């Protein structure tokens, strides 16, 4: 009901009451009629003042309400415009660039080699001096409500290659998801991570010896996230089989399959952990090294990994400790042909491991120490003097690093590797910078 309607109603009621009182007074010849009239005038005056006050308050309220309404309407327009802009950008790709450069120095007589091991990918520190290490251009976005897609181009040393290009489902339901295209495997801990996210400037020896740094190829992956309190994800993968340690796309382009399971959780608010077990089976069809030696057969790799993290109250900004390690064991069986075209049946076991610790002792500073080692079983005498002969050496490497992180987008790292790969001891110094700009997703655990 509006104010003028209330006013009219009150006036009617008041007039009726006063009229009735007047009539009653006349009927009874009340001598106080004069006094009653005076009181009535006073009441009318007070009532009119009250009405005027209410009308003034109503006018102020209506004015304020008009301004509020204007503000609300403008806010609605702004929100709508922002929402439309956000909606327009939802399906546009986020574009990010990672720049990775370094300076490498070592003795002129140093030669990176792991006796008894085939090497694939870009193993070793590379040439001395200034380098543009593996840098990346990434584009990723939701395709629609069912699919996500991402592609990463790697460039450095004058070469450009497709590192990843895949499509992935967005929650198929019941914890299942599927990925297809070219992508890094989820076996082990480091394999699926881009190298710029590593805590050291290079991968540990077992990764270089058994996976060429990391395993990625064209394939398809299915994962399942269990409905448990602990994080527990398992998956299987099928790959073409072109990439090291495979070769030749065995089994009509289905030469590699993998299986993995990772489990982890929190210990209170300050600690977390993850452990995993993985397996890779590769059909090798003519894997060749730089000397012309060729291997064809099967390569079976088992990986056990573990990582533990601690930070006070879960806040890693000023203090954090990470302890990480993996054990890799490989068996290869098949025909080994040396450069003289001598064929021999090979059945060999090789192992490797690394353990590392990284400690953030201030907001921008971290220090890390890593040891990695390789070993092989004893070969039959017919392989003596061949490429597979490890000459009694078990390559070992100790790495010490110190890095300064100005923000999550930039980092400078100094690292020294003490190598004893073939019986001789050598130091390799690496000064590295990493810079990221553009869209960049959060790093995995």
C-alpha positions in Angstrom: 0.0 0.0 0.0 1.4 3.5 -1.0 1.9 6.3 1.5 -1.0 8.5 0.0 -3.4 5.6 0.5 -2.2 5.2 4.1 -2.7 8.9 4.6 -6.2 8.9 3.2 -7.2 5.9 5.4 -5.8 7.4 8.6 -7.6 10.7 7.8 -10.9 9.0 7.3 -10.6 7.0 10.5 -9.6 10.1 12.5 -12.5 12.2 11.0 -14.9 9.4 11.9 -13.7 9.1 15.5 -13.8 12.9 16.0 -17.2 13.2 14.4 -18.6 10.5 16.6 -17.2 12.2 19.7 -18.7 15.6 18.6 -22.1 14.0 18.0 -21.9 12.3 21.4 -21.0 15.6 23.0 -23.8 17.5 21.4 -26.2 14.8 22.4 -25.1 15.0 26.0 -24.7 18.8 26.0 -21.1 18.3 27.2 -19.8 21.6 28.6 -16.2 20.7 27.6 -17.0 20.9 23.8 -14.6 23.9 23.5 -11.8 22.0 25.1 -12.4 19.0 22.8 -12.2 21.3 19.7 -8.8 22.6 21.0 -7.5 19.1 21.4 -8.7 18.2 17.9 -6.9 21.1 16.3 -3.7 20.1 18.2 -4.1 16.5 17.1 -4.6 17.5 13.4 -1.5 19.7 13.6 0.7 16.9 15.0 -0.7 14.5 12.5 0.0 16.9 9.5 3.6 17.3 10.8 4.0 13.5 11.0 2.7 13.1 7.5 5.1 15.8 6.2 8.0 14.0 7.9 6.9 10.7 6.3 6.6 12.2 2.9 10.1 13.7 3.2 11.6 10.4 4.2 9.7 8.7 1.3 11.1 11.2 -1.2 14.6 10.6 0.1 14.1 6.9 -0.1 12.8 7.1 -3.7 15.7 9.2 -4.8 18.2 6.8 -3.1 16.3 3.9 -4.7 16.6 5.4 -8.1 20.4 5.7 -7.7 20.6 2.2 -6.4 18.5 0.9 -9.2 20.8 2.6 -11.7 23.8 1.1 -10.0 22.3 -2.3 -10.0 21.3 -2.0 -13.7 24.8 -0.9 -14.6 26.4 -3.7 -12.5 24.2 -6.2 -14.3 25.3 -4.8 -17.7 29.0 -5.0 -16.6 28.6 -8.5 -15.3 26.9 -9.6 -18.5 29.6 -8.1 -20.6 32.3 -9.7 -18.5 30.5 -13.0 -18.6 30.1 -12.8 -22.4 33.8 -12.0 -22.7 34.7 -14.9 -20.5 32.4 -17.2 -22.4 33.9 -16.0 -25.7 37.4 -16.9 -24.4 36.5 -20.3 -22.9 37.1 -22.1 -26.1 40.0 -20.0 -27.4 43.4 -21.6 -26.8 45.6 -20.5 -24.0 49.0 -19.8 -25.5 52.2 -20.1 -23.5 55.9 -20.0 -24.2 58.8 -21.6 -22.2 62.3 -20.3 -22.8 65.1 -22.5 -21.6 68.7 -21.5 -22.2 72.0 -22.4 -20.6 75.7 -22.2 -20.6 77.7 -25.4 -20.3 81.3 -25.9 -19.4 83.5 -29.0 -19.0 87.0 -30.3 -19.8 87.8 -30.6 -23.5 88.6 -34.3 -23.1 85.2 -35.1 -21.6 83.0 -37.4 -23.7 79.5 -38.3 -22.5 79.1 -42.0 -22.8 77.5 -44.8 -20.8 79.4 -48.0 -21.4 77.2 -50.9 -22.2 74.0 -48.8 -22.8 72.3 -47.7 -25.9 71.4 -44.0 -25.8 68.4 -42.4 -27.4 67.0 -38.9 -27.6 69.2 -36.0 -26.6 71.3 -37.5 -23.9 74.2 -35.7 -22.2 75.0 -32.1 -21.6 75.4 -31.2 -25.3 78.2 -29.0 -26.7 80.1 -26.5 -24.6 79.2 -22.9 -24.5 75.9 -21.1 -24.9 72.9 -23.1 -25.8 69.2 -22.7 -26.5 68.0 -25.8 -24.7 64.6 -27.4 -25.3 62.1 -24.5 -25.3 58.4 -24.9 -25.9 55.3 -23.3 -27.5 52.1 -24.6 -26.0 48.5 -24.1 -27.0 45.6 -25.7 -25.0 41.9 -25.3 -24.5 38.6 -27.0 -24.0 37.2 -28.2 -27.3 33.7 -28.4 -25.9 32.0 -29.8 -22.8 33.4 -33.3 -23.5 37.0 -32.8 -24.8 40.2 -30.9 -23.9 43.1 -30.5 -26.4 46.7 -29.5 -26.1 49.7 -29.2 -28.4 53.4 -28.5 -27.6 56.0 -27.6 -30.1 59.6 -28.0 -28.9 62.4 -25.9 -30.4 66.1 -25.5 -29.8 69.4 -25.9 -31.6 67.7 -25.0 -34.9 65.2 -27.9 -34.8 61.4 -27.8 -34.3 59.4 -30.9 -33.4 56.0 -31.9 -32.1 56.5 -32.8 -28.5 52.8 -33.4 -27.7 49.5 -33.0 -29.6 46.6 -34.8 -28.0 42.9 -34.7 -27.2 41.5 -35.8 -23.8 38.1 -36.5 -22.5 36.7 -34.4 -19.6 35.3 -36.9 -17.1 33.7 -39.8 -18.9 32.2 -40.8 -15.6 33.0 -43.4 -12.9 36.6 -42.1 -12.8 37.5 -43.0 -16.4 39.2 -40.8 -19.0 40.8 -41.3 -22.4 43.7 -39.5 -24.1 44.7 -39.9 -27.8 47.4 -38.4 -30.0 51.0 -37.8 -29.2 51.8 -37.5 -25.5 54.2 -38.4 -22.8 53.6 -41.6 -20.9 52.5 -41.7 -17.3 54.9 -44.4 -16.3 57.3 -43.5 -13.4 57.4 -40.1 -11.9 59.4 -37.8 -14.2 58.3 -39.3 -17.6 55.1 -37.2 -18.2 56.7 -34.0 -16.9 58.1 -31.3 -19.2 61.8 -30.8 -18.5 61.5 -27.2 -17.5 59.5 -28.3 -14.4 62.4 -30.5 -13.2 64.4 -29.7 -10.1 67.7 -30.2 -11.9 69.0 -29.0 -15.3 69.1 -32.6 -16.7 67.5 -35.9 -16.2 69.1 -38.6 -14.0 71.3 -41.3 -15.6 68.6 -44.1 -15.6 66.2 -41.9 -17.5 68.8 -41.1 -20.2 69.9 -44.8 -20.4 66.5 -46.5 -20.5 64.1 -43.8 -21.9 66.2 -41.3 -23.7 65.2 -38.7 -21.2 61.4 -39.5 -21.3 59.1 -41.6 -23.3 56.5 -40.1 -25.6 55.0 -41.3 -28.8 51.7 -41.5 -30.8 49.2 -43.6 -28.9 46.1 -43.9 -26.8 45.7 -44.0 -23.0 42.9 -45.0 -20.6 43.0 -44.0 -16.9 40.8 -44.8 -14.0 40.7 -42.8 -10.8 39.5 -45.0 -7.9 36.7 -43.7 -5.6 38.9 -44.0 -2.5 40.0 -41.5 0.2 43.6 -41.9 -1.0 44.5 -40.7 -4.4 44.8 -43.9 -6.6 45.0 -43.7 -10.4 45.8 -46.6 -12.7 46.0 -46.8 -16.5 47.1 -48.6 -19.6 48.7 -47.1 -22.8 49.2 -48.4 -26.3 51.8 -46.6 -28.5 53.0 -46.8 -32.0 56.6 -47.7 -31.0 58.8 -45.3 -32.9 60.4 -43.7 -29.9 63.4 -45.0 -27.9 63.7 -47.6 -26.3 61.5 -49.1 -29.1 62.1 -48.7 -32.8 60.6 -49.7 -36.1 56.9 -49.4 -35.1 56.6 -53.2 -34.3 53.3 -55.1 -34.5 52.0 -52.9 -37.4 52.3 -49.7 -35.4 51.3 -51.0 -32.0 54.8 -51.7 -30.7 54.7 -50.5 -27.1 52.2 -51.0 -24.3 52.4 -49.8 -20.7 50.6 -50.2 -17.4 50.9 -48.1 -14.3 49.4 -47.4 -10.9 50.0 -44.5 -8.6 48.8 -44.0 -5.1 49.3 -41.1 -2.6 47.9 -39.0 0.1 48.5 -36.5 2.9 50.0 -37.0 6.4 48.4 -34.3 8.4 48.5 -30.7 7.0 52.3 -30.6 6.4 53.2 -33.8 4.6 52.2 -35.6 1.4 53.5 -38.5 -0.6 53.0 -40.5 -3.7 54.3 -44.0 -4.8 53.9 -45.8 -8.1 54.7 -49.0 -10.0 54.9 -49.0 -13.8 55.8 -51.4 -16.6 56.7 -50.8 -20.3 56.9 -53.5 -22.9 58.5 -52.6 -26.3 59.0 -54.5 -29.5 62.3 -53.3 -30.9 62.7 -53.6 -34.7 66.2 -52.5 -35.7 67.3 -50.0 -33.0 70.6 -48.7 -34.1 73.3 -46.7 -32.3 75.8 -44.2 -33.7 78.4 -47.0 -34.4 76.1 -49.1 -36.5 75.3 -51.7 -33.9 71.7 -53.0 -34.2 69.3 -54.7 -31.7 66.0 -56.3 -32.5 63.8 -58.1 -29.9 61.9 -57.1 -26.8 62.6 -54.5 -24.1 60.9 -54.7 -20.8 61.2 -51.9 -18.2 59.8 -51.9 -14.7 59.8 -48.7 -12.6 59.1 -48.1 -8.9 58.9 -44.4 -7.9 58.3 -42.5 -4.7 58.2 -38.9 -3.6 57.7 -37.2 -0.2 57.0 -33.5 0.4 57.0 -31.5 3.6 56.2 -27.9 4.2 55.0 -26.2 7.4 51.2 -26.2 7.5 51.2 -27.0 3.7 52.5 -23.6 2.9 55.5 -24.2 0.6 56.2 -20.5 -0.1 59.1 -20.1 2.4 60.1 -23.6 3.3 59.8 -27.0 1.6 61.6 -30.3 1.5 61.2 -32.8 -1.3 62.7 -36.3 -1.3 62.3 -38.2 -4.5 63.6 -41.5 -5.9 63.1 -44.1 -8.6 64.4 -47.6 -9.3 64.4 -48.8 -12.9 65.1 -52.4 -14.1 65.3 -53.5 -17.7 65.5 -56.8 -19.5 66.2 -57.0 -23.2 66.1 -60.2 -25.3 66.8 -60.5 -29.0 69.4 -60.4 -31.7 72.4 -58.1 -31.4 74.3 -57.3 -34.6 77.5 -55.4 -34.4 79.1 -53.3 -37.2 80.8 -56.5 -38.5 77.3 -58.0 -39.1 77.9 -60.7 -36.4 74.6 -61.8 -35.0 74.4 -63.0 -31.4 71.4 -63.7 -29.1 71.3 -61.2 -26.3 69.5 -61.7 -22.9 70.6 -58.9 -20.6 69.5 -57.2 -17.3 70.4 -53.7 -16.5 69.4 -51.6 -13.5 69.5 -48.0 -12.4 68.3 -45.7 -9.7 68.4 -42.1 -8.5 67.6 -40.4 -5.2 67.4 -36.6 -4.7 66.5 -34.1 -2.1 65.6 -30.4 -2.7 65.2 -27.9 0.1 63.6 -24.5 -0.1 65.3 -22.5 2.6 64.0 -19.1 1.7 61.1 -17.8 -0.4 63.2 -17.5 -3.6 66.1 -19.9 -2.9 66.5 -23.7 -3.1 69.4 -26.1 -2.9 69.3 -29.7 -4.2 71.5 -32.8 -4.2 71.1 -35.9 -6.5 72.9 -39.2 -7.0 72.1 -41.5 -9.9 73.8 -44.8 -10.9 73.6 -47.6 -13.5 74.7 -51.2 -13.4 74.6 -54.2 -15.7 74.9 -58.0 -15.3 77.9 -59.9 -16.7 77.7 -60.6 -20.4 78.9 -63.8 -22.1 82.5 -63.6 -23.4 81.4 -63.3 -27.0 80.3 -59.7 -26.3 83.7 -58.7 -24.9 84.9 -55.7 -26.8 81.5 -54.9 -28.3 79.4 -51.9 -27.7 77.6 -53.7 -25.0 80.7 -54.3 -23.0 80.6 -52.0 -19.9 84.3 -52.6 -19.3 83.6 -53.2 -15.7 82.2 -49.7 -15.1 79.0 -48.7 -13.3 78.3 -45.1 -14.3 77.6 -42.8 -11.4 76.8 -39.1 -11.2 76.5 -36.7 -8.3 74.6 -33.4 -9.0 74.5 -30.3 -6.8 72.3 -27.4 -7.7 71.3 -23.9 -6.4 68.5 -22.0 -8.0 66.9 -18.6 -7.5 63.2 -18.2 -8.4 62.1 -14.6 -8.8 58.5 -15.7 -9.5 56.7 -18.7 -10.7 57.5 -17.5 -14.2 61.3 -17.1 -14.0 64.2 -19.1 -12.5 68.0 -19.1 -12.7 69.9 -22.2 -11.7 73.6 -23.1 -11.2 74.4 -26.8 -11.2 77.5 -28.9 -11.2 77.6 -32.6 -12.1 80.4 -34.8 -10.9 80.5 -37.7 -13.4 82.3 -41.0 -13.2 80.9 -42.7 -16.3 83.8 -44.7 -17.8 86.3 -44.8 -15.0 87.4 -41.2 -15.4 86.1 -38.3 -13.2 84.8 -35.1 -14.8 82.8 -32.1 -13.8 80.2 -30.4 -15.9 79.0 -26.9 -15.0 75.6 -25.7 -16.1 74.1 -22.2 -15.7 70.5 -22.2 -16.7 67.6 -19.8 -17.1 63.9 -20.6 -17.5 61.3 -18.0 -18.4 57.6 -18.6 -19.0 55.1 -16.2 -20.4 51.5 -16.5 -21.6 49.0 -19.1 -20.4 50.6 -21.8 -18.3 48.8 -24.5 -16.5 49.6 -25.6 -12.9 52.3 -28.2 -12.4 51.3 -31.7 -11.3 52.2 -33.1 -7.9 
